[in-house]
Structures are given as structure tokens and as C-alpha cells.
Amino acid sequence: MPPPPHTKPENVLKRAQELVTLNNKQAALNVLHEHVTSKRTRNSTIAALEPVMLLFVELCVDLKKGKSAKDGLYNYKNTSQNTNVATIETVFRRFIELAEQKVAEAQAKADEVSTAAESTTLDNVGDLEAIETPESILLSTVSGEQSRDRTDRAIVTPWLKFLWETYRTVLDIFKNNARLEVMYQTTTHQAFQFCLKYTRKTEFRRLCELLRNHLQNAAKYSNQMHAINLSDPDTLQRHLDTRFQQLGVAVDLELWQEAFKSVEDTHTLLSLSKRPAKNVMMANYFEKLTRIFLVSENYLFHAAAWSRYYNLLRQSAAIVASNANAKKDNPTNTSDADLTKAASFVLLSALSIPVISTSRSRGALVDADEARKNKNTRLTNLLGMSQAPTRAILFKDALSKGLLKRCRPEIRDLYNILEVDFHPLSICKKISPILSQIGADPEMEKYVLPLQQVILTRLFQQLSQVYDTVELQFVLDLAQFPDPFQVSSGTIEKFIMNGCKK
């Protein structure tokens, strides 16, 4: 028996369009919502239902009806997924595009309302999932909030919240569905870019946690019909691509804890992969690790990450040099300048590793050693190394690969002064011009402080081989560094006391 005329998609679409023409969008949305969430809709053809859905998502966006949109889209996914996946992608893509357009339009409007002297920034917009209360609105009105902030709150923030809700809706509907996997990953990348563009740190953390939950549930419910299969190389590669981008955004947002979690996510997927990751991806992975370890002041693993990064660049350069067609497979475009820069950082970071243990207390030594051992094992696995790195191992590896010839001259000289030569009365004097060069380089300047600790260690080690006792003033006169890197007498005394404890 054919469905009644009023339930046909063509008639529903026509009625909704009439209501839109009469500027009654809410009534039009009600008509469409009732139709797309009805069980009888499943008997309709996709060709007739798709235009209805396109108008439905357009009205949902115009009226900021995120919950209604989710209800209708979920039903449409269930109706269409067994016969026509392409139409699902068309409708959902349109939903996201419309939400993104609204944010762009709201920003443009906010710029017009604000004066030219006021800068456009959305960094100060609060949690997008927080609910506005009458109290918070009143407080923002009577507070000393800048007019630009109030403009953003009134015009831009509601659409930012809606766009964020849109990404969450799509990801929730598409999760653990092999037929919609590509669109799921594409939406994830768009959400990453949203967080990066608008500096949405809170939302980025939630997004990462959401993706972890989705992946855990996918593994848990892998026997469900149409569930994603992480054993499939293409599926796993898509997840790897997403995690690499997640890691990059975490580093760009300077969310270092989230970046480390992303490294662990990436490493877990890499361990499942049967095909090796592309060199360009792994190079990016190790480069991000160098930044994470540097921020955490873990100079040993920071240097180990630089070593792994350099090895990849070196391998890529060798492959490209031996095979002209290999550039397509290893698009790192590694130049001699890149290798020289990487080699310099490998050696400089290794020189910055403390010569002696940095632990400051003898209490609970066994527990501390055990915790440190477990942590080092975990970090060694993330670097893909067979054994935990040490200062000596990293130098041995660097020298065996000829890094002294490859690195910058001042770094080579620094190595010779600290690791080869013996000159207790002039070590600081010889290093001072090198330290000035390193301090003048924005990328290398961050190594000055750990290098000073190593230099002081070498100074006392060499003095102890020549003298039984020395006056403090004698040591202070030797431990001279160039401005602005001069070390105070109090710092040197503290260094001596810590050395005595060890």
C-alpha cells in the first residue's frame, strides 16, 4: 500500500519551502523534523529524501537547533547507510559547511561593529560547552570587559559553540563505522584545525579524549556489523595520519601533556601497523618529541629524539641520492643544510645532558630509582630504541656517523673543549665566545642554561685532578661567562653544595 500523500518527501519539502517563503522557518523546521525522524521515512527513496535533508540541515543551522539536527541526521544515517553512503557524506558535509560559514559571517560582522583599532581575537572566549547563566551574563555586562570582548560574546561565541557542537555530532554519529570512516577522519582533521585556528585548548583536550574513547570502543566492539577493522592497513593508516596531526596541533598549542599523550596514542597505533610508517611522518614524530622532551627538561631523551630524527633524515637523503624516483616515496626534500642543522642539534643536545645525576635527595632512593627505570623504559619504547640511551651511547653513535664533520664549527669546538681537551684554568674562557654564538641563535639559545651546568661540572672535575683545595674566590674568578649569561656567586655555591651531596 503506497504511503499517504502527506508523508511523501516531495510534499513535505514543498510545504516547508512555502513556510520558509512566508518567513516562518521554525514551522518549516518542525514539519521537516517530524518527517525525517518518522519511521515511515525509511520507505522513501534516497533521491527524494536527500533534498529534504539538505533543507533540514540548513534550517537547523539558521536556527541553531543542534539537538534537532542530531536527531534527524542520526535517522538519515540509519536509513541510508546500507544503500547509499555518498548521500550521507553529502548531507553531513553540507551541515558542517553551513556551520563554518556562520562563524565566518559572525566574525566579519563583529569586525564591522568593533572599531578599527580593536584587534580580532577569540582567545578569551570561555569554555564552548559551558552554559550561559543569567548571573554570568549580568556579570559580563557590569564588569570591566572590553567592548571587543562583549562583541565577540554576543555575536561570535554562539556560532563558535554551534560549530563545535556540529563537529561533536558528526563524530558521534560516524564513530566505529567502516563505511563512514573516511568522513569521520576528515571531520576530525577539521575539528583539529578549528581548535588551532581559534586557540581552543579546552576543546582540543576534549576532542583528543573523545577520539581515544572512540578507538577503545572500536577495539572493544570489533565484532559488531560494519565496525572498523584496525587490522586493515588502510584503516590503520588513516588513524595514524590523524594521530600525527593531533600531535602537531598539540605541540602548536603548547599543550605538552596532551602532546605526550598523543605520542603514546601514535606509538600504540604504530605497534599495530604491519607496514612501516612513511619517513616524512616519522621525522615529524621525532621532531615533535624533541620539543616535548625539551620543555620537560629531559635532556637525555631530548638528545635521543634528535639522534633518531637525524638518522631518518640521513636515510632519506641516502635513498634519494641513490634513486631519483625515490623522492616520490620520501618527500622530505632533505638538503645538506638540513643535515648540518640536525647534526648540530644532535651534538649540542647531547652536550647539554647533565654529566652527573640530577636527583637531589637520598630519601626513598630505591623507589625513585625504580620509578625512574620504569619511566625510562616507557620513553625508550616511544623512541623505538632497543636499549635506554645514555650520554656515552649517544656520543658514540654520533661519532660513528661522522657528525663532528657534519655539524657547525662552533659546536665541534664546544665538543672538543668539553669532552676531549683538559684545561681547568681556561675552560670557561675558551667556551665564552661559543656560548655567545649559541645564545645569539633563537633556536639554540635554550641550551645555554643546561650547558652552563655541564661546563661547571667539567670545571670542578678538572680542578679536582690538579688541586686538593682551592679558595672559593679562585673558583668564582674561573667561572666567568659572557653577558647576559653570567652566573651569580650564589648559583655557583649552590652548585657546589649539590655536588657535595652527590
N, C-alpha and C positions, 0 to 999 in steps of 0.2 A: 504493500500500500504506500503510495507516494506521500511525503510529508506535507502537512498543511501549508498553504501559500505563505502564511506569515512567518514560517520558520525557514524559508529559503534564504540563503545568504544574499542573493541578489536583491530581494525585497527589503531585508534588514539594512543592507548597505544604502539602498535608495532612501529609506526612511531616515537614516542617520544623516545622510548628506542634506536632506531637506531641513533637518533640525539645525545643522551647522549653518546653513544659509540664513536661518532665522536668528542666528547668533545665540542659540541655546545649546552650547557644547556639552553641558552637563547631562542634559536629557539625551543627547545623541550618544554620549558615552554609556549611559545606563542601558540604552537599547542594545548597543554592541556588546557590553559586558554580559548581559543576560544571555545573549545568543552564543558568545564564544565559550561561556562556561557551562552551557547546557549539554547534557549527554547526547541529545538528538543531533548535535552538530557533527558528531563523529560519522554520521551517514552522508554528510555533504562532501562534494568533490573538493579537492585541494585548489583547483583552478578557480572555483567560486569563492572559497573561503579566504584565500590569500589577500585579495583586496580589502575584505572586511578587517582582517588583522592589521593591515597597514594603516587603515584609518583609525583603528582602535588604539594602536601604539602612539599614533600622532596626537590623539585626543588625551591619552594618559599623560604624555609629556607636557602638553599645553597646560593641563590642569594639575600637574604634579601629583598624579594618582599612582604612586609606585606600587601599592598593595594590589590595586585593581589590575595593573599591568602584569604583576607576577602571577595572579590567578589565571588570567587569560592566556598568557604565554606558556604557562605550565600545561594547560589543557591542550593548547595547539601543538606543543611538542609531543604529547602523548598521542594525539590524533595523527600527526604527520610522520613520525619517526620511522614507521615501518614501510612507508610507501614513497616519501619524498623528503629527503634530508635537506636538499637545496633550498626548499621554500622556508624551512626553519631558519637557515642561515640568513636568508634574505630579510625575513621579518625581524629577527634579533639584531642584525646589523643595522637596520633602519632605526630600531629603537635606540641603539647606542649613538648613532649619528645625530639623531634629533636632540638627545640629551646633551651631547657635546656642543651642538650649535647653540643651545640655550645658554650654556655657560659663556661661550664666546660673545654672544649678544649682550649678556648681562655685564660682562667686563667692559665692553665698548660703551654701554650706557653709563656705567659707573665712572668711566673716564670723562664722559661728557659732563656729568653732574659735578664732578670734582674740578677744582681749579687746576690750571696747567702746572702750577708749582708743586702740586702734591703728587707724589710718586705712586704708581700702582703696585701694591704688594698684597699678597694674600697669606703671608706667613703668619700673621697674627690672628687669623680666623681659628676659632677653637675647634674642639672635637666635633667632627661632622656627624657623629652618631649621638651626640648629647642632645637632650630635649630642651628646647627653649621654654622657660617658665615665665609667668608674669613678673616674678621677682627679678629674674636676670635681665629681662627687657627693661624694666624700670631702672635697675641699677646702671645699665649701659647708657640710659638716657640722661641720668643726672650726674654721671661720672665725668671725669675729665677726658673722655675718649675723644680722639681727634675726629674731625669731620670725615676724613678719608675712611677711617675705620668704621664709622657709622654708615657710610655709603656702602661699603663692602658688606656690612652685616645685613643691611636692608635689601640690597639688590643682588649681590653675587653669591653670598653664602647659601641662600635657599637652593639655588641651582647647583652649587657645588655639592650640597648634600644629596640632591636628587641624582646627580651623575654618579656619585659614589654608590648610592643605593642601586643604581642601574647595573653597574659592574657586579655588585654582590649578587643581584638577582640572576643575572646571566650565568655566573659561575656556579651558583647553587643549582640551577636547573640543568646545566650541562655536565655536572660532575659525574665521574665514573661511567661515561657513556662513550664507547668506542666510536660510534657513528658521528658523534659531535665533538670528538677530541680536538680536531684542528681548530674549530671555532673557540673551544674552551681555552686553548693555548694562546690564540690571537687576542682574546679578551683579557687574558692575564697580562700579556705584554702591554695592552692599552692601559690597564689599571696601574702597572708599574710606571708608565710614562706620566700618568695623571699624578701619582704621588711625587714623582721627581719634579714635574713642571710647577706644581703648586706647593712644594716642600711639605707634603703631608706625612710627617713622620709617624704619628699615631696610627693613621690609616694603613701605612705601609707595614707596620708591625702586625696589625690585624690581618692584613692580606697574606703575609707570609705564614701566619699561624693557620689561616683558613686553608691555604694550599697544602700545608703539612697534614692537616686533618683529612682533607680530600684524598691525599695519597695513601695515608694509613688505612682509610676506609676502603679504598680501591683494592689494596692488598688483602684486607680482611674479607671483603665480599667479592673476591675474584671469580667465584663460581656463578655469580648472577648472570642472567642473559644480557648480552651486549656490554658486559663490564670490560674496562680497558685491560689489556694484557701487557704487563711490563716486560714480559719475555720477548715481545715483538720488538725487533731492533728499531723500527721507525717510531713506534710509540715512546720507547725509552729515550731515543734521541731528541724527540720533541720536549720531553720533560727535562732532559739535560740542558737544552737550549734555554728553557725557561729559568732553570736554576742559575745558569751562568748570568743571565740578565738580572735576575734577582740579586745576585752577589754584587754586580756592578752598581745597581741602584742603591743598595745598602751602603756601599763604600762612598758613593757620591753624596749621599745624605749624611755621611759620617755617623751612621748608626753601627758602631763597631761590634756590639754584642750580637745584633741581628746579622751583621756580615759574617761573624764567626759561625752562627747557626746555619747560615746559607752555605758556608763552606762545608759543614758537616752534611747538609742535605745533598750537596753536589757530590761529595765523596761517596755517600751511600749509593747514589744512582750510578756513579762510575764503577763501583764494585759489582753492580749487577750487569753492567754492559758487557756484551761479548765482543763488541767491536771497539777498537781504540778511539778515544776522542780526537778530534782534529787538533793539529798542533796550535793553530791560532787560538782555539778555545782554552787549551791547557796553558798556553803562555799567558792569556788573560787571567786564568785561575791563579797561577803562581804570582803574577804581578799584584793581584788583589791581596794575596796572602802576605806579601812583603809589607804592604801598607797596614794591614791588621796587626801583624806582629810588632811593627814599629810603634804604633800607637800604644800597644800594651807593654812596650819597653822590654819585649822578649827578644833581645838582640841575637841570641843563638839561633833561634828558629827563623828570625828575620833574615839572617845571613844565609841560612839553609834554603829558604824560599828564593832568595836572589840566585843562589847557585843552581837550583832547579830551573829557574826562568832562563838563565844564561845557557844552560845545556840545551834547552828547547830551541832557542834562537840559533845556537851553533849548529844543531842538527838540521834545522830548516834551511839555513844558509848553505850547508854542505849538499843537501838534496837538490836544491835549486841550481847550485853550481854544476852538479853532475848531470842534471837532466833539465833541459829547457822547458819541457812540458810539465815538470813538477810544480811550477808556480801556481798552476790551477788548483792543485791539491793542497799546497802550503802557502796560502796568500799572505804570509807575514811580511813580505817585502823587506826582509832584513838587510840592512846596509852595513858597511864597515863601521860607520859612525854609531849605529845602534849597538853593534857588538862591543865597540870600545867603551861606550857609556855603560852597558850592562856589566862588562868585565870590571870597570872601575868601581861600580857599586858592589859587586861581589866581594872584591878585596877590601873596600872601605868598610862594608858592613861586618866582615869577618874581623877586621882590626878593632872594631867597636865592641866586640864581645868581651865582657869582663874576664880578666886573666884569672881571678880567684873567685870563689863562691860569693854570691851576694846575700846569702842568708845572714840575718842579724842577731839571731838568738840561738842558744844551745838548748833551750827548752823544747820538750817533745820532739827531739831530733829524729827519732826513729819514725814517728808518724809523719813528720814533714818530709823525710826522705822517701817514704812510701808514696805519699801523695804526689810528690814531685816526679817520682818514677812513673806512676800511672798517667800523669798529665803528659809527660814526655813521650810515652808510648802512644798516647792518643794523637798528639801533634805529629809524631813521626809517621803514623798511618795516613794522616791528612796530606802529608808531603809525598807519600808514596815511596818512602825510603825504607831500605831493608834493616837499617840499624839507626839508633838515635845519633844525631850529629854531635860532634864536639868541635871545639876550636881547632884542635890539631888536625882532625879529619878534614875539615873544610879547607884549611890551608894546604894540606897535602893534595887534595883534589884540585884546588885552584892552580897550584904549581904544575901538576901533571898535565893540565890542559893549556899551559903556556899563558896564563892570564897576566903574568908580570910583563910580558912583551906587548900584550894587547891593551892594557889599561893606560890611563893618563899618567904622564911622567911624575907629577907630584904625588900621586897615590903610590907609585912604585917606590919613590924615595921614602915616603912615610913607612911603607912596609920594611924597607931595609933598616931604617933608624930604630923601629920598634922591635923587630923580630930577628935582625941579623947582627947589627953593629953593637958595640959596647962603649958607651961614652957617658958615664954618670954625671960628669960635671958640665956637659953641654947638650944633653938630650933635649931639654926644653928650648934652648936657644936655636938648635937645628930645626926643630919642628915648628917654631913660631911662624915663619913665613908660609909654611904649608898650611898651617891652621888658618891663617888669614885668607888664603886662596879658597879653602874649603868653606869658610864662613861667608865668603862673598858669593857663593853659589847657592841660590834659594833651595835647590833640591838636596844639596849636601850639608847645608848649614845645621840641620837637625842632628848630625853626627858629632858635632863639636863637643857636647857635654859628655857622652859616653867615651869619646876619645880621650878627654882630659883625665878620666878615671883610669884608663889604661896607661896613659903617659905617667901619671903619678905612681901607679903600681910599678912600672918599669924603673922609674927613678929610684924608688926605695929598694927594689930588688938589687939594682946595680950598686947603690951606695952600700948596702949590707955586705957586698962582696969585697969592698975596699976598706970600709971603716968599721970599727967596733962601736964607737959612739960618735954622734955628731950633735952640734948645737941646733936648736930649733931655727934660729935666725939664719944659719947656714943653709938649711933646707928651704926656707922661705925665699932666700935670695936665688936659689937654683930654680925653684918652681915658678918661673915668670912666664906669663902668656901674653900675647898681644891684645890690646884693646879691640873690641869690648869683651874679650873672653878671659880677662884676668880673674884669677881665683883668689878669694879672700883668705887671710891667715886662719880665720875660724874654720873655713871649709877644709883647709889642709890639716888642721889639728883634729877635726872630726874624722877625716880620712885615716889619720894615724891611729886614733883610738879604735876605729872599726877594724883596722888591720891587726892591732894587738889582740882584739877579741878573737879573731880568726886564727 
